[in-house]
Amino acid sequence: MRVLFYWRPETSEEKRFQQIVESPVIDVEKEIFQSIEDLTVRLRQPLYDEIIAVFMITDQNDLSDILPIHHLLRCIRLILVLPDHEETTISKGLELYPRFISYIDSDFSDVTAVLEKMINGSSNMKTKERRVRKKFKKVLRKLLRVKFKHEKEV
């Protein structure tokens, strides 16, 4: 599991957003990007781990810069922090297919809570998958034993 963070440097919200990145609750591998170019290069690399992305968009220009790479975000769970509550901003943000939207004027506690739930939910899902695989293997072995016994008898 990996979390990719993106925000433009030298913004007034940078310090508040950085508290999410440094939160002890988020105990996974983290990658930080402060330019669209670096983020694009990373997203074009193979994604071996499950990826969650948290993007803080500070203005309309930033949002316009990130929209052209929306196709690289299809397989990534995205938390999006938008600069305002305007309808045009929200509709542009929805083109990125985020799982959760927050706003820059919030205290980011909602972002931290959602991110924590995504991370923990992912590990719970993997545990369930292991149990299902284990049961499947057990049933498959039984079927093979029965088939093998039947072939011996014939």
GIJO-V254067 format. One record per residue. N is the residue number from 1. SS is DSSP state (helix for helix, strand for strand, loop for the rest). Layout:
BEGIN
n=<N	N>
ss=<SS	SS>
END
This chain:
BEGIN
n=<1	2	3	4	5	6	7	8	9	10	11	12	13	14	15	16	17	18	19	20	21	22	23	24	25	26	27	28	29	30	31	32	33	34	35	36	37	38	39	40	41	42	43	44	45	46	47	48	49	50	51	52	53	54	55	56	57	58	59	60	61	62	63	64	65	66	67	68	69	70	71	72	73	74	75	76	77	78	79	80	81	82	83	84	85	86	87	88	89	90	91	92	93	94	95	96	97	98	99	100	101	102	103	104	105	106	107	108	109	110	111	112	113	114	115	116	117	118	119	120	121	122	123	124	125	126	127	128	129	130	131	132	133	134	135	136	137	138	139	140	141	142	143	144	145	146	147	148	149	150	151	152	153	154>
ss=<loop	strand	strand	strand	strand	strand	strand	loop	loop	loop	loop	loop	loop	helix	helix	helix	helix	helix	helix	helix	helix	loop	loop	loop	loop	loop	loop	loop	strand	strand	strand	strand	strand	loop	loop	helix	helix	helix	helix	helix	helix	helix	helix	loop	loop	loop	loop	loop	loop	loop	strand	strand	strand	strand	strand	strand	loop	loop	loop	helix	helix	helix	helix	helix	helix	helix	helix	loop	loop	helix	helix	helix	helix	loop	loop	loop	strand	strand	strand	strand	strand	strand	loop	loop	loop	loop	helix	helix	helix	helix	helix	helix	helix	helix	loop	loop	loop	loop	loop	strand	strand	strand	strand	loop	loop	loop	loop	loop	helix	helix	helix	helix	helix	helix	helix	helix	helix	helix	helix	helix	helix	helix	helix	helix	helix	helix	helix	helix	helix	helix	helix	helix	helix	helix	helix	helix	helix	helix	helix	helix	helix	helix	helix	helix	helix	helix	helix	helix	helix	helix	helix	helix	helix	loop>
END
